[in-house]
Amino acid sequence: MLELIFSAIGLGLMLSLVFIGPIFFLLIETSFSRGARHALTLDIGVITADLVCILVAYFASDDLVEIIDEYPSFYRITAFIIFIYGIFMIVSKTKMRIEGEKKIISQNYFKTFLNGFLLNILNIGVVLFWLVTVISVRNQYPNPYKFTLYIGIMIATYIGIDLIKILLAKQFHHKLTQNLANKIRSAVGVILVIISVFIFMQSFKKFNKFDQELERSGYVRDSLKIRK
């Protein structure tokens, strides 16, 4: 259980760093210029979109989870995707502004919530990220209770970090330069590359287990033939 908790917290912390982009800076800018309530409303919209993606990915990934169990090579494909994304984060620069961001933050709280929701859920990268994440977590924790607990802890950690960003926005708003943002993005990219290597190595363990199952099933069939 402790492994589940620490893993979920770790992923929540990682999410707060991986999603360093226009929404990240928009959240801080909103807290600084419009106040914590508007920033929190925007954040709730973004997180609601995340939850919708998680639910859709959970119910849509049943067949994919079974395929991955049968073909462990999918771990290598996942590792490759994470590796490419990590390299992309290292070599690319983050965007600190969104076009028309002044229109996104409305005086109306509902519109601000809706804009945050749409801004996140219409991002295909976010949808694919949650699909891969849900599949990985379901593989590790197939029990529905443990899966729900894992996702709950992860989202709670993510929200907690966002609240800290909102509350401290005025303190470090002027310190968040383009250069610093690029350095943080590159550091996260390096971490993702390292994670991809671990996932790639994990695929060999899955292959070994898969081979053992095949050998055992073959042994059982041979034993039945001998008995006959």
N, C-alpha and C positions, 0 to 999 in steps of 0.2 A: 504493500500500500504506500509506503514511504517513497518507493521508486516512482510510482504513479504521480504522487504529489509533486516531487521535485522535478520530474520530467515535464509536467504540465506548467509549473511555474517557469521553468527554463524556456519553454516554447512561448509562453506569454511575454516574457522579457524580450525574446528574440523578435516576436511580432512587432513590439513597440519600436524596435530598431530597424527591422527589415522594411517596414512601411514608412521609411523616411523619404518623403516626396512632397508634392504640392499640398496634400491634405494635412500632413504633419505641420507644415509651416502655416497653413491657413488656420489651423486650430489655435496655434500660438498667437497669430496675428489677430484673430477674432477675440481671444481672451484679453489681449492688450488694448484693442481699440473699442470693443463693444462690451466687454465685461465677461465674467466667468459664466453667467447664465446662458448667454448666447453661445459661447464656446461649448458648454456642456450639452446644449440642445443639438448643436451640430454633431458633436461626438456621439450622442445617443442615436442619431440618424445613421451615422456611419456604422456603428456597432450593430444596429438592427439589421442593416444590409448584410453584415457578416453572419449574423444568426440565420438569416434566410438562406444564404449560400450554404451554410453548414447543414441545415435541415434538408435542402434539396440534394446536396452531395451525399448525405447519409442514406437517403432512400433510393438514390440513383446508382449507388456504388455496390449493391449486393452482388451483381454478376462479376463486377471488376475484382472484388475481394476474392471470390472463388477462383477466378482466373489466375490471380497473383499467387494464391496458395498452390495452384497446380504448376505454375511456371515462375519459379523464383527469379528468372532473368529480368522480370519487371522491376526488381530492385535496382538493377544496373541501369535501366532506362531512367528511373527516377533520379538516381545518383547523377546521371549525365545531364538531365534537365537542370538540377540544382547547381551542378558545376558550371554550366553555361550561364545561368542567371547570376551566379557569384562573380564570374569573370566580367559579365556585363556591368555589374555594380561597381567593380574595381575600375574599369576603364571609362565609364560614362560619368556625366555630371548630373547632379540632382536639380530638379526645377523647384525654385522657391516661390513661384507665383503661378496662379491659375488664371487663364483668360476670363475676364468678367467676374472675378472673385467678389467684387463689391455687390454684385447682384445676388450672389449665392447667400450672403448673410443679410437676411431681411429683418426688418423691425418686428415682423410677425414670427413668433416662435415656431408655429407649425410649418411655415414656409422654409424656415432655416432647417428644421428637422427633415423635411421632405427633400430639400436640396442636398443635404448630407447623405441621405439614403440613396438617392439617385446617382449622385457623384461616385459613390462606392460600388453600387450593384451593377452599374453599366460599364465598369472597368473589367474587361475580359481577363486581365491578369489576376485580379482578385478572385474571380470565379474559379479559374484554373488552380490557383494556389490553394483554395479551400478544398477543392476536389482531391488534390494530391495529399493534403494534410489529413482529411477525413479518412481516406483509404489507408494511410500509414497508421493512424491511431486505431482504426478498426482492426487492422491486422495484429497490432500489438495488444489491444484490449477488446476482444470480440464480445465480451459480456456487456449488454446494454447499460447496466448500472455503472460499471467502471468507465465505459465510454462517456456517459453523461457526466460523471464526476470529473473526468479528465478535461472535457470541454468546458465545464463550469469553472474549474480552477483556472484554466488557461484564460478564459474571457475575463474573469474577476481580476487576474493579474494585469491583463491588458488594460482594463478600465482603470485600475489603480494607478498605473503609470501615466495614463492620459490625464487623470485628475491632478497628478503632480505637475505635469506639463502646464495645465491650465492655471493652477494656483501660483506657479513660479514664473509665469510668462513675463511679467513685468521686470523680474530680476534679470533674466538672461535673454530678453527679446533682442537687445542691441548687440549681444555677443554672438548671435547666430548668423555669422557671415557665410557667404557662398563658399569660401575656402574651407571653413570648419565643417560645413554640411557635406562637402565632397570628401573630406577626410573620414568623417563618420561613415559615409556610404561605402567608401573603399574598405574600411575596417570590417564592416558587416559582410562585404563581399568575400573577404578572406575567410571569415568564419564559416560562410556558406560553402566555400570550396573545401574546407576541412571536414565539414559535416558530410558533404557528398562523398568524400573518400571513405569515411566510416560506413556510410550506407552501402557503398560499393563492396567493401570488405565483408559487410554483413550478408551480402548476397551469396558469398561462398559458404557461409554457415547454413543458409537456407538450402543451397544445393546439396550439401552433405546430408542434411536431414531428409531431403527429398530422395536421395539415393538410398539412404538407410531404409526408408519406407518401402521403396521398390524392392530392395533386397529381401526385406522381411516378408513382403507379400509374395515374392517368388519362393521363399523358403516355405511359406504356408502352403502354397499350391503344390510344391514338390512333396511335402509331408502328406497331403491328402491323397496324392497319386500313389504313394508308397502304401498307405493304409488300404487303398482299394485293391 
